[in-house]
Amino acid sequence: MVNITSLVNEFILMGFSDLRDHQVLHAILFLLIYLIALFGNLLIISLTTLDQHLNSPMYFFLKTLSLIDLCFISVTLPKSVIHSLSQNSSISFLGCMAQVFFVVLFACTELALLTVMSYDRYVAICHPLYYQVIMRKGACEKMVVASWLSGAVSGFLNTSVTFSLPFCRSNFVHQFFCEIPSLLKLSCSEKYLAEIGAIIVTTSLGFVCFISIIVSYVHIFSTVLRISSMESRSKAFSTCIPHLIVVTVFLTTGSIAYLKPASDSPSVWDLLVSVFYTVVPPTLNPIIYSLKNKDMKVAFWKFLKKIIIL
């Protein structure tokens, strides 16, 4: 096989349909989802920044999660909407490389941060007397920095290894964004050991995060079940269960997308799985964390009253 990676200066993203009506419908749907995610995450960032009552570690992590979600969904959705409306689904080689890097960066950073948030809930519920000592400001900031670093290392590792492979089969990516499994199908090299190694490293980190989250919630639920007050127990469950649902959806669909055997005939299912780990969590996180949170609702109404008065 001739290495023509140097000749590939762009990729063609296949999207969801070749029919014009379906493309417009897809663009409208994705635009609405993006606007909801944009509004929700910006609202959480604004409330947790402006309201002095929302200065606990939990809201600091929530603000960081909203920032990550905002960046994460902005990597894929706007480009996909533009492609559908313009009927020009090409993306440059460097643009595709950047998209892969940022998708992995934000996905891994989010997973690491969700692990940190589960630890925060564990300390708050299981060791409330030591909470202020353990979750002091400096420690929280270091946890967030570590989450970003883990995402950056994973992004650099996977991107550099993926784009070191020769692409000579085609430049048609059967996905609505540049995704590593779809790009590997285009390589004429049979030596995927480096990329498999990178995916194994990233998957192992994800598995460690998942186990850490499960262990945290086992301790949390065992502690909550021993609480005599029904109101306190209900409040604890309402805080933890949505977090666990988001983590489960995010990890399950992401694992399916990256670990399932490659297929020469991509299906709509492949597209939907990718939607569930790149689009759904950034859209649902603000809804889950704000609608179920009394302090967030109080801060929102105070914020709204200030806007009305102005």
C-alpha positions as CSV (number, residue, x, y, z in Angstrom):
1,M,0.0,0.0,0.0
2,V,1.2,3.5,-0.8
3,N,1.2,5.9,2.1
4,I,-1.0,8.8,0.9
5,T,-1.5,10.4,4.3
6,S,0.3,13.5,2.9
7,L,-2.3,13.6,0.1
8,V,-5.3,13.6,2.4
9,N,-5.9,17.3,3.2
10,E,-9.5,16.9,4.2
11,F,-12.1,14.3,5.4
12,I,-15.8,14.0,4.5
13,L,-18.1,13.6,7.4
14,M,-21.0,11.4,6.4
15,G,-23.6,12.6,8.9
16,F,-27.1,11.1,9.4
17,S,-28.7,11.3,6.0
18,D,-28.2,12.2,2.4
19,L,-31.7,13.5,2.0
20,R,-32.0,17.3,2.1
21,D,-35.2,17.3,4.3
22,H,-33.5,15.0,6.8
23,Q,-30.4,17.2,6.9
24,V,-32.4,20.3,7.6
25,L,-34.3,18.4,10.4
26,H,-31.1,17.2,11.8
27,A,-29.6,20.7,11.8
28,I,-32.7,22.2,13.5
29,L,-32.7,19.5,16.2
30,F,-29.0,19.8,16.9
31,L,-29.2,23.6,17.0
32,L,-32.0,23.4,19.6
33,I,-30.0,20.9,21.6
34,Y,-27.0,23.1,21.4
35,L,-28.9,26.3,22.5
36,I,-30.4,24.4,25.5
37,A,-26.9,23.1,26.5
38,L,-25.4,26.6,26.0
39,F,-28.1,28.3,28.1
40,G,-28.1,25.7,30.8
41,N,-24.3,25.6,31.3
42,L,-23.8,29.3,31.0
43,L,-26.6,29.8,33.6
44,I,-24.9,27.4,36.1
45,I,-21.5,29.1,35.5
46,S,-23.1,32.5,36.1
47,L,-25.1,31.5,39.2
48,T,-22.2,29.7,40.9
49,T,-19.9,32.7,40.2
50,L,-22.3,35.5,41.2
51,D,-24.1,34.0,44.2
52,Q,-21.9,34.0,47.3
53,H,-24.1,31.3,48.9
54,L,-22.9,28.9,46.2
55,N,-19.2,28.9,47.1
56,S,-18.9,25.3,48.5
57,P,-16.7,22.7,46.8
58,M,-19.7,21.0,45.3
59,Y,-20.7,24.1,43.3
60,F,-17.0,24.8,42.4
61,F,-16.9,21.3,40.8
62,L,-20.3,21.9,39.2
63,K,-19.2,25.2,37.7
64,T,-16.1,23.4,36.3
65,L,-18.3,20.6,34.9
66,S,-20.5,23.1,33.2
67,L,-17.4,24.7,31.6
68,I,-16.2,21.4,30.4
69,D,-19.7,20.5,29.0
70,L,-19.9,23.8,27.2
71,C,-16.6,23.2,25.5
72,F,-17.3,19.5,24.9
73,I,-20.6,20.1,23.0
74,S,-19.2,23.1,21.1
75,V,-16.5,20.9,19.5
76,T,-19.0,18.8,17.6
77,L,-22.5,20.3,17.3
78,P,-21.9,23.7,15.7
79,K,-19.8,22.1,12.9
80,S,-22.4,19.4,12.4
81,V,-25.2,22.0,12.1
82,I,-23.1,24.0,9.6
83,H,-22.4,20.9,7.5
84,S,-26.1,20.0,7.3
85,L,-27.2,23.5,6.3
86,S,-24.5,24.2,3.8
87,Q,-24.4,20.6,2.4
88,N,-20.6,20.9,2.6
89,S,-19.5,18.1,5.0
90,S,-15.8,18.4,4.5
91,I,-13.4,19.1,7.4
92,S,-9.7,19.8,6.9
93,F,-7.0,17.4,8.1
94,L,-5.9,19.8,10.8
95,G,-9.5,20.5,11.7
96,C,-10.2,16.8,12.1
97,M,-7.0,16.4,14.2
98,A,-8.1,19.3,16.5
99,Q,-11.6,17.8,16.8
100,V,-10.2,14.4,17.9
101,F,-7.9,16.0,20.4
102,F,-10.6,18.2,22.0
103,V,-13.2,15.4,22.1
104,V,-10.8,13.1,23.9
105,L,-9.6,16.0,26.1
106,F,-13.0,17.1,27.3
107,A,-14.4,13.5,27.6
108,C,-11.6,12.3,29.8
109,T,-11.5,15.5,31.8
110,E,-15.2,15.2,32.4
111,L,-14.9,11.6,33.5
112,A,-12.1,12.5,35.9
113,L,-14.1,15.4,37.3
114,L,-17.2,13.2,37.8
115,T,-14.9,10.9,39.8
116,V,-13.8,13.9,41.9
117,M,-17.4,14.9,42.4
118,S,-18.3,11.4,43.6
119,Y,-15.5,11.7,46.2
120,D,-16.8,15.1,47.2
121,R,-20.2,13.5,47.9
122,Y,-18.6,10.6,49.7
123,V,-16.7,12.9,52.1
124,A,-19.8,15.2,52.6
125,I,-22.1,12.3,53.5
126,C,-19.8,9.7,55.1
127,H,-17.3,12.1,56.9
128,P,-19.2,15.4,57.4
129,L,-17.1,16.5,60.4
130,Y,-13.9,16.4,58.3
131,Y,-15.4,17.8,55.2
132,Q,-14.0,21.4,55.5
133,V,-10.6,20.0,56.3
134,I,-10.4,17.5,53.5
135,M,-12.2,19.5,50.8
136,R,-10.4,22.8,51.4
137,K,-10.0,25.2,48.5
138,G,-6.4,24.3,47.7
139,A,-7.2,20.6,47.5
140,C,-10.3,21.2,45.3
141,E,-8.2,23.3,42.9
142,K,-5.5,20.6,42.7
143,M,-8.2,18.0,41.9
144,V,-9.6,20.1,39.1
145,V,-6.1,20.7,37.7
146,A,-5.4,17.0,37.8
147,S,-8.6,16.3,35.9
148,W,-7.6,18.7,33.2
149,L,-4.1,17.3,33.0
150,S,-5.4,13.7,32.7
151,G,-7.7,14.8,29.8
152,A,-4.8,16.7,28.1
153,V,-2.5,13.7,28.3
154,S,-5.1,11.4,26.9
155,G,-6.0,13.8,24.1
156,F,-2.4,14.2,23.1
157,L,-1.6,10.5,23.3
158,N,-4.7,9.4,21.3
159,T,-4.4,12.1,18.7
160,S,-0.7,11.8,18.0
161,V,-1.0,8.0,17.6
162,T,-4.1,8.1,15.4
163,F,-2.8,10.6,13.0
164,S,0.6,8.9,12.7
165,L,-1.2,6.1,10.8
166,P,-1.3,6.3,7.0
167,F,-4.8,7.0,5.5
168,C,-5.2,5.5,2.1
169,R,-8.5,3.6,2.0
170,S,-10.8,6.6,1.8
171,N,-11.4,10.0,3.3
172,F,-15.1,9.4,4.1
173,V,-15.7,9.3,7.9
174,H,-18.9,7.5,8.8
175,Q,-19.7,9.7,11.7
176,F,-21.0,13.3,12.3
177,F,-17.6,14.3,13.7
178,C,-14.0,13.0,13.6
179,E,-14.0,10.0,15.9
180,I,-11.1,7.7,16.5
181,P,-12.8,4.4,15.7
182,S,-14.2,5.8,12.4
183,L,-10.7,7.1,11.4
184,L,-9.0,3.8,12.2
185,K,-11.2,2.2,9.5
186,L,-9.7,4.5,6.9
187,S,-6.1,3.5,7.7
188,C,-4.3,1.1,5.3
189,S,-2.0,0.1,8.1
190,E,-2.7,-3.2,9.9
191,K,-0.4,-2.1,12.7
192,Y,-2.8,-0.7,15.2
193,L,-0.7,-1.7,18.2
194,A,0.2,1.9,19.1
195,E,-3.4,3.1,18.9
196,I,-4.7,0.0,20.6
197,G,-2.2,0.7,23.4
198,A,-3.4,4.3,23.6
199,I,-7.0,3.2,23.8
200,I,-6.2,0.6,26.4
201,V,-4.4,3.2,28.5
202,T,-7.4,5.6,28.3
203,T,-9.8,2.8,28.9
204,S,-7.9,1.6,32.0
205,L,-8.0,5.2,33.4
206,G,-11.7,5.2,32.7
207,F,-12.1,1.8,34.4
208,V,-10.2,3.1,37.5
209,C,-12.5,6.2,37.5
210,F,-15.6,4.0,37.2
211,I,-14.5,1.7,40.1
212,S,-13.7,4.7,42.2
213,I,-17.2,6.1,41.6
214,I,-18.8,2.8,42.4
215,V,-16.8,2.4,45.6
216,S,-17.7,5.9,46.6
217,Y,-21.4,5.3,46.0
218,V,-21.4,2.0,47.8
219,H,-20.2,3.8,50.9
220,I,-22.6,6.7,50.3
221,F,-25.7,4.5,50.0
222,S,-24.8,2.4,53.0
223,T,-24.4,5.6,55.0
224,V,-27.6,7.1,53.7
225,L,-29.7,4.0,54.5
226,R,-28.7,4.3,58.1
227,I,-30.0,7.9,58.3
228,S,-33.2,7.9,60.4
229,S,-34.6,11.1,59.0
230,M,-36.6,10.4,55.8
231,E,-36.2,14.0,54.6
232,S,-32.4,13.8,54.9
233,R,-32.3,10.4,53.2
234,S,-34.4,11.7,50.4
235,K,-32.2,14.8,49.9
236,A,-29.1,12.6,49.8
237,F,-30.6,10.3,47.2
238,S,-31.8,13.1,45.1
239,T,-28.3,14.5,45.0
240,C,-26.5,11.3,44.3
241,I,-28.7,9.3,41.9
242,P,-28.8,11.8,39.1
243,H,-25.0,12.0,39.2
244,L,-24.8,8.2,39.0
245,I,-27.2,8.1,36.1
246,V,-25.1,10.6,34.1
247,V,-21.9,8.7,34.8
248,T,-23.5,5.4,33.8
249,V,-24.8,6.8,30.4
250,F,-21.6,8.6,29.7
251,L,-19.3,5.6,30.4
252,T,-21.5,2.9,28.9
253,T,-22.0,4.7,25.5
254,G,-18.4,5.9,25.4
255,S,-17.1,2.4,26.0
256,I,-19.4,0.9,23.4
257,A,-18.2,3.5,20.8
258,Y,-14.5,2.8,21.4
259,L,-14.3,-0.8,22.4
260,K,-16.8,-2.5,20.1
261,P,-15.4,-4.4,17.1
262,A,-15.0,-2.3,13.9
263,S,-17.6,-2.8,11.2
264,D,-17.2,-2.2,7.5
265,S,-20.9,-1.2,7.3
266,P,-21.6,1.6,9.8
267,S,-25.2,1.8,11.0
268,V,-27.4,4.5,12.6
269,W,-26.7,2.8,15.9
270,D,-23.1,3.9,15.7
271,L,-24.2,7.5,15.2
272,L,-26.7,7.3,18.1
273,V,-24.1,5.8,20.5
274,S,-21.8,8.8,19.7
275,V,-24.6,11.2,20.3
276,F,-25.2,9.7,23.8
277,Y,-21.7,10.3,25.0
278,T,-20.9,13.6,23.3
279,V,-24.3,15.4,23.2
280,V,-26.6,14.0,25.9
281,P,-24.5,14.5,29.1
282,P,-23.6,18.2,28.3
283,T,-27.3,18.8,27.7
284,L,-28.7,16.9,30.6
285,N,-26.2,17.9,33.3
286,P,-27.5,21.4,33.8
287,I,-31.1,20.2,33.9
288,I,-30.3,17.4,36.4
289,Y,-28.1,19.4,38.7
290,S,-30.2,22.6,38.7
291,L,-33.8,21.3,38.8
292,K,-33.0,18.9,41.6
293,N,-31.1,21.4,43.7
294,K,-32.9,23.8,46.0
295,D,-30.0,26.2,46.4
296,M,-29.6,26.5,42.7
297,K,-33.4,27.2,42.3
298,V,-33.2,29.9,45.0
299,A,-30.1,31.5,43.3
300,F,-31.9,31.4,39.9
301,W,-35.0,33.3,41.2
302,K,-32.8,35.9,42.9
303,F,-30.8,36.3,39.7
304,L,-34.0,36.6,37.7
305,K,-35.4,39.2,40.0
306,K,-32.2,41.3,39.7
307,I,-32.5,41.2,35.9
308,I,-36.2,42.2,36.0
309,I,-35.5,45.1,38.4
310,L,-32.7,46.3,36.1
